Amino acid sequence: MKIILWVGNEPNQRALANKIHEKFGLAGIITESRNNKRTISISKIVSKIIEKLFIPTIDNAWLKMKLFYQKNYPEYPSVPILDVENINSDNAYEFTRSICPDLIVVSGTRLIKEKMLSLNPSIGIINLHTGLSPYVKGGPNCTNWCISSNNMHLIGNTVMWIDKNIDSGNILTSEILRFDTKETLNTLHLKVMEHAHYLMNKAILYVSKGGRNSVSQSSIAQGKTYYTKEWTLQQKFSLKRNLRRMQQTSKNEDLKELRTKIVTIRIDD
């Protein structure tokens, strides 16, 4: 089985590449290094200052997670690698076509457009979503949205067959993350990412044996799609309050009860 990986060029994605390569071998990797050209306004500068002063935990937790993976996975596997600014570029298309993969694995890139989807490998294209679909979709971070919206029982991960929309493809497998209510944001983000990597390898093993779970998200629940533009200071302060409340007063039994009402798509180990 020839596998090619399309990933955002970040330490956690580099860790994923190494974990997949160790178990299955990768035929090639395309990394997407985006040139972020954002307009900086006075209001954004003020918001960032407030965030740094009063709620640094959010950025710090993500940074610590990246530093963990940077230390433990400093290099990509020794396979053919192409770095692009946009995963939908002609170079990415030709690189993938030349390898002729059986399976394409996607994680942390921008939306995949129709030309790349048309490559149509024999097994398919699967996407790792660090959120529990269909309940929580979008960005910038589904774990943070779950805490901010007081839906900690919806923290989890999904592997889906990719389509052209945001985290909307049919589900191959999904799992809720079990964690302790005393978690810090840092340890929680690391647990989510480690579980995501585990779930992807589990999914790859499943499809390598002929498994083809494909469950429509609409058959499970309607869910909610979050957008980065909605992730404001108000949401960040809500995260801070809810996380503190969970650490101080919540019981693990409360989360267990809420999780019993959630539908996930399981596959065998």
C-alpha positions as a Markdown table, in Angstrom:
| # | Residue | x | y | z |
|---|---|---|---|---|
| 1 | Met | 0.0 | 0.0 | 0.0 |
| 2 | Lys | 1.5 | 3.3 | -1.1 |
| 3 | Ile | 0.7 | 6.2 | 1.1 |
| 4 | Ile | 1.3 | 9.9 | 0.5 |
| 5 | Leu | 0.8 | 12.5 | 3.2 |
| 6 | Trp | -0.5 | 16.1 | 2.7 |
| 7 | Val | 0.1 | 18.1 | 5.9 |
| 8 | Gly | 0.6 | 21.6 | 7.3 |
| 9 | Asn | 4.3 | 22.2 | 8.0 |
| 10 | Glu | 4.1 | 22.1 | 11.8 |
| 11 | Pro | 5.8 | 20.0 | 14.5 |
| 12 | Asn | 2.7 | 18.1 | 15.4 |
| 13 | Gln | 2.2 | 17.2 | 11.7 |
| 14 | Arg | 5.9 | 16.1 | 11.5 |
| 15 | Ala | 5.2 | 13.8 | 14.4 |
| 16 | Leu | 2.2 | 12.3 | 12.6 |
| 17 | Ala | 4.4 | 11.7 | 9.5 |
| 18 | Asn | 7.0 | 9.8 | 11.6 |
| 19 | Lys | 4.3 | 7.7 | 13.3 |
| 20 | Ile | 2.7 | 6.7 | 10.1 |
| 21 | His | 6.0 | 6.0 | 8.4 |
| 22 | Glu | 7.1 | 3.8 | 11.3 |
| 23 | Lys | 4.1 | 1.6 | 11.0 |
| 24 | Phe | 3.2 | 1.6 | 7.3 |
| 25 | Gly | 5.9 | 3.5 | 5.4 |
| 26 | Leu | 5.3 | 6.6 | 3.4 |
| 27 | Ala | 5.9 | 6.9 | -0.3 |
| 28 | Gly | 6.0 | 10.7 | -0.1 |
| 29 | Ile | 5.1 | 13.8 | 1.8 |
| 30 | Ile | 3.8 | 17.2 | 0.8 |
| 31 | Thr | 4.1 | 20.0 | 3.4 |
| 32 | Glu | 2.1 | 23.2 | 3.1 |
| 33 | Ser | 4.0 | 26.3 | 4.4 |
| 34 | Arg | 1.5 | 29.1 | 4.2 |
| 35 | Asn | 2.4 | 32.7 | 3.7 |
| 36 | Asn | 0.0 | 34.4 | 6.1 |
| 37 | Lys | -0.7 | 37.9 | 4.8 |
| 38 | Arg | -3.1 | 39.3 | 7.4 |
| 39 | Thr | -4.2 | 42.9 | 7.7 |
| 40 | Ile | -3.2 | 44.2 | 11.2 |
| 41 | Ser | -5.7 | 46.7 | 12.6 |
| 42 | Ile | -5.6 | 48.7 | 15.8 |
| 43 | Ser | -8.4 | 46.6 | 17.2 |
| 44 | Lys | -6.5 | 43.4 | 16.6 |
| 45 | Ile | -3.4 | 44.8 | 18.2 |
| 46 | Val | -5.4 | 45.8 | 21.3 |
| 47 | Ser | -7.0 | 42.4 | 21.4 |
| 48 | Lys | -3.7 | 40.7 | 21.3 |
| 49 | Ile | -2.3 | 42.8 | 24.1 |
| 50 | Ile | -5.3 | 42.0 | 26.3 |
| 51 | Glu | -4.9 | 38.3 | 25.5 |
| 52 | Lys | -1.2 | 38.3 | 26.3 |
| 53 | Leu | -1.8 | 40.1 | 29.6 |
| 54 | Phe | -4.9 | 38.3 | 30.9 |
| 55 | Ile | -5.3 | 35.0 | 29.0 |
| 56 | Pro | -1.9 | 33.8 | 27.9 |
| 57 | Thr | -2.8 | 30.2 | 28.7 |
| 58 | Ile | -4.3 | 29.6 | 25.3 |
| 59 | Asp | -1.3 | 30.5 | 23.2 |
| 60 | Asn | 1.1 | 29.1 | 25.7 |
| 61 | Ala | -0.6 | 25.7 | 25.7 |
| 62 | Trp | -0.4 | 25.4 | 21.9 |
| 63 | Leu | 3.2 | 26.6 | 21.9 |
| 64 | Lys | 4.2 | 24.0 | 24.6 |
| 65 | Met | 2.6 | 21.3 | 22.5 |
| 66 | Lys | 4.5 | 22.3 | 19.4 |
| 67 | Leu | 7.8 | 22.5 | 21.4 |
| 68 | Phe | 7.2 | 18.9 | 22.7 |
| 69 | Tyr | 6.9 | 17.6 | 19.1 |
| 70 | Gln | 9.8 | 19.8 | 17.9 |
| 71 | Lys | 12.0 | 18.1 | 20.5 |
| 72 | Asn | 10.8 | 14.6 | 19.9 |
| 73 | Tyr | 10.4 | 14.7 | 16.1 |
| 74 | Pro | 12.9 | 17.2 | 14.8 |
| 75 | Glu | 12.9 | 15.8 | 11.2 |
| 76 | Tyr | 10.5 | 14.4 | 8.7 |
| 77 | Pro | 11.0 | 10.7 | 7.6 |
| 78 | Ser | 13.6 | 10.2 | 4.9 |
| 79 | Val | 11.2 | 10.0 | 1.9 |
| 80 | Pro | 10.6 | 12.2 | -1.1 |
| 81 | Ile | 9.2 | 15.6 | 0.2 |
| 82 | Leu | 7.7 | 18.6 | -1.5 |
| 83 | Asp | 7.1 | 21.9 | 0.3 |
| 84 | Val | 4.4 | 24.2 | -1.2 |
| 85 | Glu | 2.7 | 27.4 | -0.2 |
| 86 | Asn | -0.7 | 26.0 | -1.2 |
| 87 | Ile | -1.6 | 22.3 | -1.2 |
| 88 | Asn | -3.8 | 22.8 | -4.2 |
| 89 | Ser | -0.8 | 23.9 | -6.4 |
| 90 | Asp | 0.1 | 22.3 | -9.7 |
| 91 | Asn | 3.4 | 21.1 | -8.2 |
| 92 | Ala | 1.5 | 19.3 | -5.4 |
| 93 | Tyr | -0.8 | 17.7 | -8.0 |
| 94 | Glu | 2.1 | 16.5 | -10.2 |
| 95 | Phe | 4.1 | 15.2 | -7.3 |
| 96 | Thr | 1.2 | 13.2 | -6.0 |
| 97 | Arg | 0.3 | 11.9 | -9.5 |
| 98 | Ser | 3.9 | 10.7 | -10.0 |
| 99 | Ile | 3.8 | 8.6 | -6.9 |
| 100 | Cys | 0.4 | 7.1 | -7.8 |
| 101 | Pro | -0.6 | 6.4 | -4.2 |
| 102 | Asp | -3.2 | 3.9 | -3.0 |
| 103 | Leu | -4.1 | 6.2 | -0.1 |
| 104 | Ile | -3.7 | 9.9 | 0.6 |
| 105 | Val | -3.7 | 11.1 | 4.2 |
| 106 | Val | -4.5 | 14.7 | 4.9 |
| 107 | Ser | -4.0 | 16.8 | 8.1 |
| 108 | Gly | -3.7 | 20.5 | 8.9 |
| 109 | Thr | -3.9 | 21.9 | 5.3 |
| 110 | Arg | -6.2 | 24.4 | 3.8 |
| 111 | Leu | -9.4 | 23.1 | 2.1 |
| 112 | Ile | -8.6 | 20.6 | -0.6 |
| 113 | Lys | -9.9 | 21.7 | -4.0 |
| 114 | Glu | -11.5 | 19.6 | -6.8 |
| 115 | Lys | -8.3 | 19.2 | -8.9 |
| 116 | Met | -6.5 | 17.5 | -6.0 |
| 117 | Leu | -9.6 | 15.4 | -5.1 |
| 118 | Ser | -9.7 | 14.2 | -8.8 |
| 119 | Leu | -6.5 | 12.2 | -8.2 |
| 120 | Asn | -8.8 | 9.6 | -6.7 |
| 121 | Pro | -6.4 | 7.0 | -5.3 |
| 122 | Ser | -7.7 | 3.4 | -5.2 |
| 123 | Ile | -8.5 | 3.4 | -1.4 |
| 124 | Gly | -9.3 | 7.1 | -1.2 |
| 125 | Ile | -8.4 | 10.3 | 0.6 |
| 126 | Ile | -8.8 | 10.4 | 4.4 |
| 127 | Asn | -8.6 | 13.5 | 6.6 |
| 128 | Leu | -7.7 | 13.8 | 10.3 |
| 129 | His | -10.0 | 16.3 | 12.1 |
| 130 | Thr | -9.0 | 17.1 | 15.7 |
| 131 | Gly | -12.6 | 17.5 | 16.7 |
| 132 | Leu | -15.6 | 15.2 | 17.1 |
| 133 | Ser | -17.6 | 15.3 | 13.9 |
| 134 | Pro | -20.4 | 16.0 | 13.3 |
| 135 | Tyr | -20.8 | 17.7 | 16.6 |
| 136 | Val | -17.8 | 20.1 | 16.4 |
| 137 | Lys | -16.3 | 21.3 | 13.1 |
| 138 | Gly | -14.2 | 24.2 | 11.8 |
| 139 | Gly | -11.5 | 26.2 | 13.5 |
| 140 | Pro | -9.3 | 27.5 | 14.7 |
| 141 | Asn | -9.3 | 24.8 | 17.4 |
| 142 | Cys | -12.1 | 22.5 | 18.2 |
| 143 | Thr | -10.9 | 21.6 | 21.7 |
| 144 | Asn | -10.8 | 25.3 | 22.6 |
| 145 | Trp | -14.3 | 25.7 | 21.2 |
| 146 | Cys | -15.6 | 22.8 | 23.3 |
| 147 | Ile | -14.2 | 24.4 | 26.5 |
| 148 | Ser | -15.4 | 27.9 | 25.6 |
| 149 | Ser | -18.9 | 26.6 | 24.8 |
| 150 | Asn | -19.0 | 24.4 | 27.9 |
| 151 | Asn | -19.2 | 21.2 | 25.9 |
| 152 | Met | -16.1 | 19.4 | 27.2 |
| 153 | His | -17.8 | 16.0 | 26.6 |
| 154 | Leu | -17.5 | 16.7 | 22.9 |
| 155 | Ile | -13.7 | 16.7 | 22.9 |
| 156 | Gly | -12.4 | 14.0 | 20.6 |
| 157 | Asn | -11.1 | 13.2 | 17.1 |
| 158 | Thr | -12.4 | 12.0 | 13.7 |
| 159 | Val | -11.0 | 10.4 | 10.6 |
| 160 | Met | -13.2 | 11.0 | 7.6 |
| 161 | Trp | -13.3 | 10.5 | 3.8 |
| 162 | Ile | -12.5 | 13.9 | 2.5 |
| 163 | Asp | -14.8 | 16.1 | 0.4 |
| 164 | Lys | -14.6 | 19.7 | -0.8 |
| 165 | Asn | -16.3 | 21.3 | 2.3 |
| 166 | Ile | -15.3 | 22.0 | 5.9 |
| 167 | Asp | -14.9 | 18.8 | 7.9 |
| 168 | Ser | -18.1 | 17.4 | 6.3 |
| 169 | Gly | -17.0 | 14.1 | 4.7 |
| 170 | Asn | -18.4 | 10.7 | 5.6 |
| 171 | Ile | -16.9 | 9.4 | 8.8 |
| 172 | Leu | -14.5 | 6.4 | 8.8 |
| 173 | Thr | -14.0 | 6.5 | 12.6 |
| 174 | Ser | -14.5 | 8.8 | 15.5 |
| 175 | Glu | -13.7 | 8.6 | 19.2 |
| 176 | Ile | -14.3 | 10.7 | 22.3 |
| 177 | Leu | -11.2 | 11.6 | 24.3 |
| 178 | Arg | -11.3 | 10.4 | 27.9 |
| 179 | Phe | -9.5 | 12.9 | 30.2 |
| 180 | Asp | -9.5 | 14.0 | 33.8 |
| 181 | Thr | -11.3 | 17.2 | 34.8 |
| 182 | Lys | -8.1 | 18.4 | 36.5 |
| 183 | Glu | -6.3 | 18.6 | 33.2 |
| 184 | Thr | -4.4 | 21.8 | 32.3 |
| 185 | Leu | -5.0 | 23.2 | 28.9 |
| 186 | Asn | -1.4 | 22.2 | 28.0 |
| 187 | Thr | -1.8 | 18.6 | 28.9 |
| 188 | Leu | -5.3 | 18.4 | 27.3 |
| 189 | His | -4.0 | 19.7 | 24.0 |
| 190 | Leu | -1.2 | 17.2 | 24.0 |
| 191 | Lys | -3.6 | 14.3 | 24.8 |
| 192 | Val | -5.9 | 15.4 | 22.0 |
| 193 | Met | -3.1 | 15.4 | 19.5 |
| 194 | Glu | -1.6 | 12.1 | 20.7 |
| 195 | His | -5.0 | 10.5 | 20.5 |
| 196 | Ala | -5.5 | 12.0 | 17.0 |
| 197 | His | -2.3 | 10.4 | 15.8 |
| 198 | Tyr | -3.3 | 7.1 | 17.3 |
| 199 | Leu | -6.7 | 7.2 | 15.7 |
| 200 | Met | -5.2 | 8.0 | 12.2 |
| 201 | Asn | -2.9 | 5.0 | 12.4 |
| 202 | Lys | -5.8 | 2.9 | 13.6 |
| 203 | Ala | -7.8 | 4.0 | 10.5 |
| 204 | Ile | -4.9 | 3.4 | 8.1 |
| 205 | Leu | -4.6 | -0.2 | 9.5 |
| 206 | Tyr | -8.3 | -0.7 | 9.1 |
| 207 | Val | -8.5 | 0.4 | 5.4 |
| 208 | Ser | -5.3 | -1.6 | 4.6 |
| 209 | Lys | -7.3 | -4.7 | 5.6 |
| 210 | Gly | -10.2 | -3.7 | 3.4 |
| 211 | Gly | -12.3 | -1.8 | 5.9 |
| 212 | Arg | -14.5 | 0.9 | 4.3 |
| 213 | Asn | -16.7 | 2.5 | 7.0 |
| 214 | Ser | -18.5 | 5.5 | 5.5 |
| 215 | Val | -21.1 | 7.0 | 7.7 |
| 216 | Ser | -22.9 | 10.2 | 6.7 |
| 217 | Gln | -22.6 | 12.9 | 9.3 |
| 218 | Ser | -26.2 | 14.0 | 8.8 |
| 219 | Ser | -27.3 | 10.5 | 9.9 |
| 220 | Ile | -25.7 | 11.1 | 13.3 |
| 221 | Ala | -26.5 | 14.8 | 14.2 |
| 222 | Gln | -26.5 | 18.3 | 12.8 |
| 223 | Gly | -23.6 | 19.6 | 14.8 |
| 224 | Lys | -22.0 | 23.0 | 14.5 |
| 225 | Thr | -19.3 | 24.5 | 12.4 |
| 226 | Tyr | -17.2 | 27.2 | 14.0 |
| 227 | Tyr | -15.2 | 29.8 | 12.2 |
| 228 | Thr | -11.9 | 31.5 | 13.1 |
| 229 | Lys | -13.5 | 35.0 | 12.8 |
| 230 | Glu | -15.8 | 34.0 | 15.6 |
| 231 | Trp | -13.0 | 33.2 | 18.0 |
| 232 | Thr | -13.0 | 36.5 | 19.8 |
| 233 | Leu | -11.8 | 37.8 | 23.2 |
| 234 | Gln | -15.2 | 37.0 | 24.5 |
| 235 | Gln | -14.8 | 33.3 | 23.6 |
| 236 | Lys | -11.3 | 33.2 | 25.0 |
| 237 | Phe | -12.4 | 34.6 | 28.3 |
| 238 | Ser | -15.2 | 32.0 | 28.4 |
| 239 | Leu | -12.6 | 29.3 | 27.9 |
| 240 | Lys | -10.6 | 30.6 | 30.8 |
| 241 | Arg | -13.7 | 30.7 | 33.1 |
| 242 | Asn | -15.0 | 27.3 | 32.0 |
| 243 | Leu | -11.6 | 25.6 | 32.3 |
| 244 | Arg | -11.2 | 26.9 | 35.9 |
| 245 | Arg | -14.7 | 25.8 | 36.8 |
| 246 | Met | -14.1 | 22.3 | 35.4 |
| 247 | Gln | -10.8 | 22.0 | 37.3 |
| 248 | Gln | -12.3 | 23.2 | 40.6 |
| 249 | Thr | -15.9 | 21.8 | 40.6 |
| 250 | Ser | -16.6 | 19.3 | 37.8 |
| 251 | Lys | -16.7 | 15.6 | 38.4 |
| 252 | Asn | -15.5 | 13.0 | 35.9 |
| 253 | Glu | -18.9 | 11.3 | 36.4 |
| 254 | Asp | -20.6 | 14.3 | 34.9 |
| 255 | Leu | -18.6 | 14.0 | 31.7 |
| 256 | Lys | -19.2 | 10.3 | 31.6 |
| 257 | Glu | -23.0 | 10.8 | 31.7 |
| 258 | Leu | -22.9 | 13.4 | 28.9 |
| 259 | Arg | -20.7 | 11.2 | 26.7 |
| 260 | Thr | -23.3 | 8.3 | 26.8 |
| 261 | Lys | -25.6 | 10.4 | 24.6 |
| 262 | Ile | -22.9 | 10.9 | 21.9 |
| 263 | Val | -22.7 | 8.7 | 18.8 |
| 264 | Thr | -19.2 | 7.7 | 17.6 |
| 265 | Ile | -18.1 | 5.4 | 14.8 |
| 266 | Arg | -15.9 | 2.7 | 16.1 |
| 267 | Ile | -13.6 | 0.4 | 14.3 |
| 268 | Asp | -11.6 | -2.6 | 15.6 |
| 269 | Asp | -8.0 | -2.2 | 16.8 |
